[in-house]
């Protein structure tokens, strides 16, 4: 389990660095994608520390992470929303895809 947690933590760190780099280069679409990956892997770390495993069902992830930290659940959903907008051109459901929202999410994910 320790190796899985370290793997997820490293993926989160690497994706966070990519998000920051892409954001600084003005590529908000790739930054949105990478910050979601960073957030998702940070969520996996928190879930594994609490429950010993994760689930692949987005609905179950949301339920479990909400039990751990409702603010983290909100961040996870916001990061997913901007990623869906960036990757698939969908409309915003939670957070509008723009520089300010990406910068805010990057800052919050960095604190996890």
N, C-alpha and C positions, 0 to 999 in steps of 0.2 A: 504494500500500500504506500509506503514511504516513497518508493520510486515513482509511482503514479502521481503522487502529489507534487514531487519535484518536477516531473515532466510537465504537468499542467501549469505550475508556477513559472517555469522557463518559457513555455508557450505564451503565457500572459505577458511576461516581461518583453519578449521579442516582438509580440504584436503591438504592445504599447509603444515601443521605440519606433516601430514602423509607422504607427498612426501619427506620432509626433513629427516624424520626418516628412511624411506625406502632407500633413497639415501645413508645416512650414513652407513646403514647396507649392502650396496652393491647390493641391489635389484633394479636395474635400470628399470626393466619392471614395477614393481608396482609403483615406483616413477613416471614413465612416465604417467601412468594411473591417479594417484592422482594429478599430477600437471595440467593435462588437466582439471580435475574436478574443481580444484581451480581457474584456469584461466576462465573457462566457467562461474562459479558462480560470479566471479568478473565482467565479461562482463555483466551478467544479472543485477548486481547492477547498473553499469553505464547506461545501457539501460533504466532501470526503473526510474532512476533519471532524465534522459533526456526526455523519451517518455511516462513514466507512465506504461509501460508494456514491455513484451518480446514476442518473437515469438519462435515457436519450429522448424521452418524451418531454417536449417543451412545457406542456401543461403540468407535468409532475415536477419539473425543475422549478417552475414558478411557485408551485405549492410548497415545496421543500424550502426554497430559499426565503420565501415569505415568512416561514416559521422561524428561520434563523435571524433574518434582518429585513424587515419590510422596506427600508430605504434601498438596500441592495437589490431587492426585487424590482423596485421602481427604476433603478439605474439599468438593470439588465433589460427591462422592457423598453426603456428609452433608447438604449444602444441598439437593440434589435430593430426598433422602428426606423432609426436613421439608416441602418444598414439596408433594410428592405427598400427604402426610398432610393438609396444610392445604387444598389445592385439591380433593382427591378423596376424603378421608376414609379413605384406605388405612391399613393397619397399618404400624408402624415396622419397617424392615428393618435400619437402621443406628443412627439417632439418634431418640430419642423427642421428639416435638413438645411442647415446654414452654418457659417463659420462660428457663430456664437454658441450654437448648441453643441457642435463638435468640440470646441475648446472646453466648454463646461464638462462634457462627459469625459474627455481626456483627463482633466483635473481630478474629477471624482474617482475614476478608475485608478489613477496613479496613487490615490490614498488607500486603496483597498489593501 
